[in-house]
Structures are given as structure tokens and as C-alpha cells.
């Protein structure tokens, strides 16, 4: 039979850690090659600079804005910005009137539009739809052929809302001309001629819409997800879900009952009659115009059809954050420099390097060669944290602020604490006379409970701080929690497996004086002392005896008077028994 070598515990775990690091590196490299990611983390406003926009609020009716409305505006704009994935933005008020939004880097057009969008969101039925280009003058309907109302409109879907003036406005509207499409706030009780802008997948469309039937304020929430098929299986098509309040549920049921009649009248093909559509209007511009294919009675409609993940998320954000009671216009927009600048970043990094060097010096002085395990563990933790921050910057638009850098620096000491706890447990086991292999396993059983408890407290503190705080403090909390998770991964998947392997080497296993695990230097006394002698309590090292003596003294100090008298009696009885035994001998 072929002779098999001894198993190497910990090697498989180290291999899995290597696979995880390689996978994260490959993900980031793939994003970089595709031009979507970068090896460098994204920096926040205080380190990179960005764009500052001053928004001037406009209240419906021209009335003055009050403090409550302004505070609500700031809160909802912050939700809009966070929902769009822009991290570390600064949103504040100026002179009690304007809202100042400072974003890192250069915001995308979608982010800028989302911030500027007012809360004038509503649902209107479609009366007529057509191509977004203006009708050539020679092809426009003659005056005598223009639609003319024959009666008072019976409901919002009644085509009697289309007057000659409305129809002529529809013909001349050019959806590719933003200046022409710019309108004042419309009257919700009158029809609206407007556009749905072009996208990469669809051309611009213009509409004549009936009066408002459901307000955006009736939306409780919205979300997006992959659509489920008829059998419950998840498909590759994205859908947007809306949830209305009680008032909105009742109104939307009434609307879909009417629109469904147009769907049925069209022979089950809603595309033949635009009146089977309802338009979702934000700032008097259509953001979506889905067809009603069924009566919605529970107030939970689902919008499907041609969505990508990005477009579904964008529509969901617009619906969810579209309840702002005032509109805004960008009064000014300018590029701003970093508020703290590169010098502060360099000083922060210098502080981190100094702290890291102190940890390295202490580890080598206290643990000698074992200190290199600490250094290697810190390197692995740093690589894991760096890759995570870079990938989060690409996928979630996370940006690293100076507060986040401070969180990473603080985590260096907390990470080193985990290694120190583990190493000291191993040393305690060696002092008890165990071999290094046994000391590593027993020390790990004792140390991991302490490490888990410590990191649980760190994570809890980071979570509370993240959800309670705003601004840069959230960046500190985020990196603090992220490094705590990285610390756990490193301790469990690198530090402990590495010590399992090192314990089986001659240098560490035989307790070389430079290993940091020399039993003699630690004052250990082996269990079997040779010549038939075994270790007795009196043979324990002075360190252990001192610990036991200290514990006994503390226990005696905490005794009550009754307990102390009982202990004295028991000691006297024990002394009498020993004297009697000697006399009998």
C-alpha cells in the first residue's frame, strides 16, 4: 500500500480563502477591463470635490415655503440621492429658503433630474398618443376637421376633453425640443399635452392626457424585481411594483375598471386603443404609460414590459420618492474643490501607517516570530477590505470619505486585539504543560468565543451608528462594520489555519526561543517530569500560582461574615483531622 502523509489541518481553509480573494480580484479586474470599475476606490466629496447645486423651491400657488416644507424637502431629496446610489452627499439649507446639494464627482443626468424633479406626480388616462415629432404643416388637420367636443366630458377618459386648441398643441409639439416641451405646472382638472422622452430602446412619444385621477401622494411604496411567470417561476424580465394607500386603491380600481373596457372593446389587444393606457406623470412629463390589462382591486399594480434592471430601478425610485410637496429649479450649479483636500488625506494615511508600524513593532517584540502571523493577517485583512471597498464603489457607488479612512485606522487596533487574544490563550495552554498542537486547538476553542463576542459588539455599534447618523458619520460606521467582518474572516480562515500548520513545524513545534512559543520561557512545567514523577500543583509555574493566589484572595475578599466564619471552622476541622492522622501513624 502507498504510504499517505499526515493530514494538514487548516490547509483546505487557506485554499478556500485564496479562492475567495482570487474571485474578488477577478470581479474587479473584469469590471475594470469593461470600463465600468477602477482599481482605485471612489472618493467622497471631502477628498475628491464634486458638484454643488443650489435648488430654489417653488410652492404650488406661489405661496411662501415654510420651515416644515423645507425640512421635508431636504429629507426626501436625501432619500432620492441615497436611493440613486450616490454616497457621502451633503444636503443642507441656505438662508432658510434654498436647498444646497453637494455631490461627489460629476452626477449623471439621471441623478440630476431625480434631484430636480418635483413632487407633482399623478396618474392620468391617455386620450391620444402619437410620434414625438411635430406634424408637418402641410399634413395638419384643416380647421373644419379638428375635433370638437359634443358634450360635457363624462369622465377623465372622455375624448370630449380634446378641444381644437388642445389638438393643435398636440400636432405642433416637438418632443425632441426641450425648450418647447418646458411648461408651467399644469391644471390637474384639465387635459395635458406632453411627452414621454426617448430612451435607448424607444423613441419619444407625445400624448393628450385626461385630468388627474390618482395623485402621487397616494403611493405608499414601490419596488422592482424579476417578474414571475404563470407557474410561479422567476423569469428574466424586470417589473415595477406599486402599493397604494386606501384612497389610492379605491381610485385606481375605478380607473382600471374603465380602462379595461377599452381593452376588451379592442378585442383583447390594448395596443389598438391608447385609451387603455394610463400615464404616470412627473413634473408634467410622462415617465411611463403602461396599458391596463386587468382590473386592479388590491391597490398593488405591477408594471411590466421591456424593462432593464436599471430602468426598473429608475422608475421605482421616481415613484417611491415622488411625494415631495414642492418643486425645485436649479438656481446655480458649479464645481467645488475637495473640502479637506489631499493634505488631510495624506496626514490621515500617515497616522494609519504609524499606527500599523507600532502594532508591528509590538507584535515582534512580544511574540517574536509569531508576530509575523499578525503582520500577515493584517495584510490579508487589508487586501480583503480594499477589494470590498473598490467593488462596492463600482456596484453600489460607495465613496470613501475621511471619516471612512478613520474607521479603517481604528479597525487596525481592533483587528490586532483578536490576534492577541488568540495568542495569549495558546500561551496559557503551553503554561499548563500541553504540546503546541494541543495548545493551538484548545486555545482556539477558548479564544473564538471572545473574538465572536467582541466583533458582535463592534458590528452592533456600527449598525446603530449607521442607521441613526447621517453624512460622514455613516461612512465611519460603514467601514467600521466592514472591517469587523473582514477581521472575522481573516481570524477564522487565515490566522487559525496558519497556526495549525505552523504548530507541526520543527521551529514552532519544538518551541524555538525565537518562535514566541518557547515553553521554558513561558515557565511551563510538563505533565510527566520523568523517573515516574508527574506534575503536582506545587510544580506549576510561578505565573499560574500567582494567578491562583490572586483569585483566591479576591474570592476571600468578597465573602460575607457568615461565609468567612464557616470557612474558618472548616479550616480548623481540617487541621484537627490532619493532626489526628499524624498521631495514628
C-alpha positions in Angstrom: 0.0 0.0 0.0 1.1 3.5 -0.7 2.1 5.4 2.4 0.0 8.5 2.9 1.4 11.6 4.7 -0.2 13.1 7.7 -3.2 15.3 7.2 -2.5 19.1 7.3 -5.4 20.7 9.1 -6.0 24.3 8.1 -4.6 23.9 4.6 -8.0 23.4 3.0 -9.4 26.5 4.7 -6.4 28.5 3.4 -7.1 27.3 -0.1 -10.7 28.5 0.1 -9.6 31.9 1.3 -7.2 32.1 -1.6 -10.1 31.2 -3.9 -12.3 34.0 -2.4 -9.5 36.6 -2.8 -8.9 35.5 -6.4 -12.6 35.7 -7.2 -12.9 39.2 -5.8 -9.8 40.2 -7.8 -11.2 38.7 -10.9 -14.6 40.5 -10.5 -12.9 43.8 -10.1 -10.5 43.2 -13.0 -13.4 42.3 -15.2 -15.2 45.5 -14.3 -12.0 47.5 -15.0 -11.5 45.9 -18.4 -15.1 46.7 -19.3 -14.5 50.3 -18.3 -17.1 50.2 -15.5 -14.9 49.8 -12.5 -11.5 51.1 -11.3 -8.8 49.6 -9.0 -8.8 52.8 -7.0 -11.7 53.3 -4.6 -14.1 56.1 -5.3 -13.6 59.1 -3.0 -16.2 61.2 -1.3 -16.8 64.9 -1.5 -14.3 65.8 1.2 -11.5 64.1 -0.6 -12.3 64.5 -4.3 -14.5 67.5 -4.6 -17.6 67.4 -6.8 -20.7 69.4 -7.9 -22.7 71.8 -5.9 -26.3 72.6 -6.9 -28.4 75.3 -5.3 -32.1 74.5 -5.7 -34.8 77.2 -5.4 -38.1 75.8 -4.2 -41.4 76.7 -5.9 -44.6 76.1 -3.9 -47.8 75.4 -5.8 -49.9 78.6 -5.9 -46.9 80.9 -5.4 -47.1 80.9 -1.6 -44.0 81.1 0.6 -42.3 78.0 1.7 -42.4 77.2 5.4 -39.8 75.6 7.5 -41.7 72.3 7.8 -41.9 72.0 4.0 -38.2 72.9 3.6 -37.2 70.3 6.1 -39.3 67.7 4.4 -37.8 68.7 1.1 -34.3 68.1 2.5 -35.2 64.7 3.9 -36.8 63.5 0.7 -34.0 64.8 -1.5 -31.6 63.0 0.7 -33.7 59.8 0.2 -33.6 60.4 -3.5 -29.9 60.9 -3.6 -29.2 57.8 -1.4 -31.7 55.8 -3.5 -29.8 56.6 -6.6 -26.6 55.2 -5.1 -24.7 58.4 -4.6 -22.9 58.1 -1.2 -21.5 60.7 1.0 -23.6 63.6 -0.4 -24.1 66.7 1.6 -27.6 68.3 1.7 -28.4 71.4 3.7 -30.5 74.6 3.6 -29.3 78.0 2.8 -30.7 81.3 4.2 -33.8 79.3 5.3 -35.1 79.2 1.7 -32.8 77.3 -0.8 -31.6 73.7 -0.6 -27.9 73.1 -1.3 -27.0 69.7 -2.7 -23.3 68.8 -2.9 -22.5 65.6 -4.7 -19.1 63.9 -5.2 -17.7 63.8 -8.7 -20.0 64.7 -11.6 -23.6 63.5 -11.1 -25.2 61.7 -14.0 -28.1 63.3 -15.9 -30.5 60.8 -14.2 -29.3 61.8 -10.8 -29.6 65.5 -11.6 -33.1 65.0 -13.0 -34.1 62.9 -10.0 -33.0 65.7 -7.6 -34.7 68.4 -9.5 -37.9 66.6 -10.0 -40.8 68.0 -8.1 -43.5 66.0 -6.3 -46.2 66.9 -8.9 -46.6 63.2 -9.6 -50.0 61.9 -10.7 -51.8 59.3 -12.9 -53.7 60.5 -15.9 -55.6 58.4 -18.5 -54.3 58.6 -22.1 -56.7 60.1 -24.7 -54.4 60.2 -27.7 -50.9 59.1 -28.5 -48.5 59.8 -31.4 -44.9 60.1 -32.6 -42.9 62.7 -30.8 -42.0 64.7 -33.9 -44.2 67.6 -34.9 -46.7 67.0 -37.7 -45.6 68.8 -40.9 -47.7 71.9 -41.5 -49.0 70.5 -44.8 -50.2 67.4 -43.1 -52.0 69.1 -40.2 -55.8 68.8 -40.0 -57.8 71.6 -41.5 -59.7 73.8 -39.2 -63.0 72.2 -40.1 -61.7 68.8 -39.3 -60.4 69.5 -35.8 -62.0 67.6 -33.0 -64.9 69.5 -31.4 -66.5 68.5 -28.1 -70.1 67.4 -28.4 -70.9 67.3 -24.7 -69.5 67.8 -21.3 -66.9 65.1 -20.5 -68.4 62.3 -18.5 -65.0 61.1 -17.1 -61.3 61.6 -17.4 -61.1 59.2 -20.4 -63.8 61.0 -22.4 -62.4 62.4 -25.7 -64.6 65.5 -25.3 -61.7 66.9 -23.4 -59.9 67.3 -26.7 -60.7 70.8 -27.9 -59.3 72.3 -31.2 -56.7 74.2 -29.2 -55.6 71.0 -27.4 -55.4 69.1 -30.6 -53.4 71.8 -32.4 -51.0 71.9 -29.5 -50.6 68.1 -29.8 -49.8 68.4 -33.5 -47.1 71.1 -33.1 -45.4 69.7 -30.1 -41.8 68.6 -30.7 -40.6 66.1 -28.0 -37.0 66.5 -29.3 -37.1 70.2 -28.4 -36.7 70.5 -24.7 -37.3 74.3 -24.7 -40.7 73.8 -26.4 -41.6 71.0 -24.0 -40.9 73.1 -20.9 -44.2 74.1 -19.4 -45.6 75.7 -16.3 -47.3 73.5 -13.7 -50.5 72.1 -15.4 -54.0 72.3 -14.0 -54.9 68.8 -12.6 -58.5 69.4 -13.6 -57.7 70.0 -17.3 -56.2 67.8 -20.1 -52.4 67.9 -20.6 -50.4 67.7 -23.8 -46.9 66.4 -23.0 -44.2 63.9 -24.0 -42.5 60.7 -22.9 -38.8 61.3 -23.7 -36.9 58.9 -25.9 -34.8 56.2 -24.5 -32.1 53.9 -25.9 -34.9 51.3 -26.7 -37.9 53.5 -27.6 -38.5 56.8 -29.5 -40.2 59.8 -27.9 -44.0 59.7 -27.7 -46.4 62.6 -27.2 -49.8 62.3 -25.5 -53.0 64.1 -24.8 -53.9 63.1 -21.3 -57.1 63.5 -19.4 -57.4 65.2 -15.9 -55.6 63.7 -12.9 -57.4 60.7 -11.3 -54.8 59.4 -8.8 -52.2 61.6 -7.0 -48.6 60.5 -6.4 -49.2 61.1 -2.7 -51.4 58.0 -2.7 -48.4 55.8 -3.3 -47.2 54.1 -0.2 -44.1 52.5 -1.7 -42.7 50.9 -4.8 -40.1 48.3 -5.7 -38.6 46.4 -8.6 -38.0 42.7 -9.1 -37.7 40.0 -11.6 -41.1 39.1 -13.0 -42.7 35.7 -12.1 -44.3 33.6 -14.8 -47.7 31.9 -14.8 -46.3 28.9 -12.9 -44.5 31.0 -10.3 -41.1 30.6 -11.9 -38.9 33.6 -12.0 -38.2 35.0 -15.5 -35.5 37.3 -16.8 -38.0 40.2 -17.3 -38.0 43.0 -14.8 -41.1 44.5 -13.3 -42.0 47.5 -11.1 -44.5 47.1 -8.2 -46.6 49.9 -6.7 -48.6 49.9 -3.5 -51.3 52.5 -3.0 -53.0 53.6 0.2 -56.7 53.0 0.8 -57.8 56.1 -1.1 -55.5 55.4 -4.0 -56.6 51.7 -4.1 -60.3 52.7 -4.5 -59.5 55.3 -7.1 -57.2 53.0 -9.1 -59.8 50.3 -9.1 -62.2 52.7 -10.6 -59.7 53.8 -13.3 -58.7 50.2 -14.3 -62.4 49.2 -14.5 -62.9 51.9 -17.1 -59.6 51.3 -18.9 -60.2 47.6 -19.0 -63.4 48.2 -21.0 -61.3 49.8 -23.8 -59.0 46.8 -23.6 -62.0 44.4 -24.1 -63.5 46.6 -26.8 -60.2 46.4 -28.7 -60.6 42.6 -28.9 -58.0 41.9 -26.2 -55.3 43.9 -27.9 -54.8 47.1 -25.9 -52.3 48.4 -28.5 -55.3 49.2 -30.8 -56.7 51.8 -28.4 -54.4 54.2 -26.5 -57.3 54.9 -24.1 -56.5 51.6 -22.4 -53.3 53.2 -21.2 -52.7 55.4 -18.1 -49.8 57.7 -17.9 -47.6 58.2 -14.8 -46.7 61.9 -14.9 -43.8 63.6 -13.0 -43.3 67.3 -13.4 -45.9 67.3 -16.3 -43.7 64.8 -18.2 -44.7 61.2 -18.8 -42.2 58.7 -17.2 -44.2 55.6 -18.1 -47.5 54.9 -19.9 -48.4 51.2 -19.2 -51.6 49.6 -20.6 -54.2 48.3 -18.2 -54.8 44.7 -18.9 -56.9 43.8 -15.9 -58.9 45.4 -13.1 -56.7 46.1 -10.1 -58.7 45.7 -6.9 -56.0 45.4 -4.2 -54.1 48.6 -4.9 -50.9 46.6 -5.9 -50.4 47.0 -9.7 -47.3 45.7 -11.4 -45.8 47.4 -14.4 -44.1 45.1 -16.9 -42.7 45.2 -20.4 -39.2 45.9 -21.8 -37.6 46.9 -18.5 -33.9 46.5 -17.8 -32.7 46.4 -14.2 -31.5 50.0 -14.5 -34.7 51.3 -16.0 -36.9 49.4 -13.5 -34.9 50.8 -10.6 -35.1 54.3 -12.0 -38.9 54.2 -12.3 -39.2 52.6 -8.9 -37.1 55.4 -7.4 -39.2 58.1 -9.1 -42.4 56.5 -7.8 -41.1 56.0 -4.3 -39.6 59.4 -3.8 -42.2 61.4 -5.8 -44.2 62.7 -2.9 -42.3 66.0 -2.4 -44.9 68.8 -1.9 -42.8 71.4 -3.7 -40.9 71.6 -6.9 -37.4 72.9 -7.5 -35.3 74.5 -10.2 -31.6 74.6 -10.3 -30.6 78.2 -9.5 -26.9 77.6 -9.9 -24.5 74.7 -10.4 -20.7 74.8 -10.0 -17.8 72.5 -9.5 -16.2 72.6 -6.0 -12.8 71.5 -4.8 -12.2 69.0 -2.0 -13.4 70.4 1.3 -10.5 68.8 3.1 -8.1 68.1 0.3 -5.2 65.8 -0.3 -3.1 67.1 2.6 -5.6 65.9 5.2 -5.8 62.6 3.4 -2.0 62.2 3.5 -2.0 63.1 7.2 -4.7 60.5 7.8 -2.8 57.9 5.9 0.4 58.8 7.7 -1.4 58.3 11.1 -2.6 54.9 9.8 0.9 53.9 8.8 2.3 55.0 12.2 -0.3 53.0 14.0 0.3 50.0 11.8 4.1 50.2 12.4 3.5 50.4 16.2 1.4 47.3 16.0 4.1 45.5 14.0 6.9 46.5 16.5 4.8 45.4 19.5 3.9 42.1 17.8 7.5 41.3 17.0 8.8 42.4 20.4 6.1 40.5 22.4 5.6 37.4 20.1 8.9 37.3 18.1 8.4 35.1 15.0 4.8 34.6 15.9 4.4 38.3 15.3 4.8 37.7 11.6 1.5 35.8 11.7 -0.1 39.0 13.0 1.6 41.0 10.2 0.4 38.6 7.5 -3.1 38.6 9.0 -3.2 42.4 8.8 -2.1 42.3 5.2 -4.8 39.8 4.3 -7.4 41.8 6.1 -6.2 45.0 4.3 -6.4 43.3 0.9 -9.9 42.0 1.6 -11.1 45.4 2.8 -9.6 47.2 -0.1 -11.2 44.8 -2.7 -14.5 45.1 -0.9 -14.4 48.9 -0.9 -13.4 49.0 -4.6 -16.1 46.6 -5.7 -18.8 48.5 -3.6 -17.7 51.7 -5.3 -18.3 50.1 -8.6 -21.6 48.3 -7.9 -23.2 50.5 -5.2 -21.4 53.8 -5.9 -19.9 53.7 -2.4 -17.4 56.5 -1.8 -14.7 56.6 0.8 -14.6 59.7 3.0 -12.0 60.9 5.5 -14.3 59.6 8.2 -14.3 56.2 6.5 -10.5 56.3 6.5 -10.6 56.9 10.2 -12.8 53.9 10.6 -10.2 51.7 8.9 -7.4 53.1 11.0 -9.4 52.4 14.2 -10.0 48.9 12.9 -6.2 48.2 12.8 -6.1 48.1 16.6 -9.3 46.1 16.9 -8.1 43.6 14.4 -4.8 43.2 16.3 -6.8 42.6 19.5 -8.3 39.4 18.0 -4.8 38.0 17.3 -3.5 38.9 20.8 -6.5 37.2 22.5 -5.8 34.1 20.5 -2.1 34.1 21.0 -2.5 34.6 24.8 -4.9 31.7 25.0 -2.3 29.5 23.3 0.4 30.6 25.7 -1.9 29.8 28.7 -2.3 26.3 27.3 1.5 26.0 26.9 2.0 27.1 30.6 -0.3 24.3 31.6 2.2 21.8 30.0 0.4 21.0 26.8 2.1 20.4 23.5 1.8 23.2 20.8 -0.6 21.2 18.6 -3.0 20.6 21.5 -2.4 24.2 22.8 -3.5 25.6 19.4 -6.7 23.7 19.3 -7.7 24.3 23.0 -6.6 27.9 22.8 -8.7 28.4 19.7 -11.8 26.9 21.4 -11.4 29.5 24.2 -10.4 32.4 22.1 -13.0 32.2 19.3 -15.9 32.8 21.8 -14.1 36.0 23.0 -13.4 37.1 19.4 -17.0 36.5 18.3 -18.4 38.4 21.3 -16.1 41.3 20.6 -16.9 41.5 16.9 -20.6 41.2 17.6 -20.4 44.3 19.8 -18.4 46.1 17.1 -21.0 45.2 14.4 -23.9 46.2 16.6 -22.3 49.6 17.4 -21.6 50.1 13.7 -25.1 49.2 12.6 -26.7 51.5 15.2 -24.4 54.4 14.3 -25.0 53.8 10.6 -28.8 53.9 10.8 -29.0 56.7 13.4 -26.4 59.1 12.0 -26.2 60.9 8.7 -23.5 62.3 6.4 -19.8 61.4 7.1 -20.5 59.6 10.3 -22.3 56.9 8.3 -19.1 56.5 6.4 -17.2 55.9 9.6 -19.8 53.4 10.8 -19.8 51.6 7.4 -16.0 51.0 7.3 -16.0 50.0 11.0 -18.6 47.3 10.3 -16.9 46.2 7.1 -13.5 45.8 8.8 -15.1 43.9 11.6 -16.5 41.4 9.1 -13.1 41.2 7.4 -11.4 40.6 10.7 -13.7 37.6 11.4 -13.0 36.1 8.0 -9.2 36.5 8.5 -9.1 35.1 12.0 -11.2 32.1 11.1 -9.8 31.5 7.6 -6.2 32.6 7.9 -4.8 33.1 11.4 -6.1 29.9 12.9 -5.4 27.6 9.9 -1.9 29.2 9.6 -1.1 28.3 13.3 -2.4 24.8 12.8 0.2 24.4 10.1 3.0 26.1 12.0 2.3 24.0 15.1 3.5 21.0 13.1 6.8 22.6 12.1 10.1 22.0 14.0 10.7 25.6 14.6 7.4 26.3 16.4 6.6 22.8 17.5 9.8 22.3 19.4 9.5 25.8 21.0 12.5 27.6 19.5 13.4 30.6 21.7 12.7 33.0 18.8 9.3 31.4 18.0 7.5 33.2 20.7 6.1 29.9 22.0 9.1 28.6 24.0 7.5 26.6 26.9 10.6 27.2 29.1 10.5 31.0 28.6 6.8 30.9 29.4 7.5 28.9 32.6 5.7 25.8 31.6 6.1 22.5 33.5 5.4 19.3 31.6 2.8 16.9 33.0 5.3 14.0 33.1 8.6 15.0 34.6 10.5 11.7 34.1 11.6 9.0 36.6 8.0 8.2 37.3 7.2 11.7 38.5 4.2 13.7 37.4 3.5 17.4 37.8 1.9 18.4 41.2 0.1 21.7 42.0 3.3 22.9 43.7 5.2 22.3 40.4 3.0 24.8 38.5 4.9 27.8 37.2 5.0 30.9 39.4 2.8 32.7 36.9 0.0 30.2 37.3 0.4 30.0 41.1 0.3 33.8 41.2 -3.0 33.8 39.2 -4.5 31.1 41.5 -3.4 33.0 44.6 -4.8 36.2 43.3 -8.1 34.6 42.5 -8.3 33.0 46.0 -7.6 36.4 47.6 -10.3 38.1 45.6 -12.8 35.3 46.5 -11.9 35.7 50.2 -12.4 39.5 50.0 -15.9 39.1 48.6 -17.0 36.6 51.3 -19.8 37.7 53.7 -19.1 37.5 57.5 -21.1 34.2 57.8 -19.2 32.7 54.9 -15.9 33.7 56.4 -16.7 32.2 59.8 -17.9 28.9 58.1 -14.6 28.8 56.2 -12.6 29.3 59.4 -14.5 26.4 61.1 -13.9 24.1 58.1 -10.2 25.0 58.1 -10.0 24.2 61.9 -11.7 20.9 61.4 -9.3 20.1 58.5 -6.3 20.9 60.7 -7.6 18.7 63.5 -8.1 15.8 61.1 -4.5 16.1 59.9 -3.1 16.2 63.5 -5.1 13.1 64.4 -3.9 11.3 61.3 -0.3 12.0 62.2 -0.7 10.7 65.8 -2.2 7.5 64.5 0.8 7.0 62.3 
